[in-house]
């Protein structure tokens, strides 16, 4: 069972009086374990379809080359039509590269939706610790309140 918390806006609490009666608590899940699959163009996102990382790297290399070449074409006094053409190619390649990175980021997000254990980790993840704490029940009262004094120099 996920822990929930409630939010009460300050303005609404002032309207309803000192105690803030009349407002219903809004449950907010603190942890979402998994949800429905990520949708792309109305269908489940498939990693085998669409551009890959190699295509994206190639686009970045060409884009970097053209970004450097475009101002140099003006400096070297190439014809204005060539410089303008390079500029339009850079803008179009920026749009295509941007769409590719959005697609790849959606793939990464779809891959990381489920709770996974890191491959090289020998310690428990924060999610695993939270699950164990939720199974154990509510935490006990601390023996004594923490002291305000400590090794911090004031």
Order of alpha helices (4+ residues) and beta strands (2+ residues): beta-alpha-beta-beta-beta-alpha-alpha-alpha
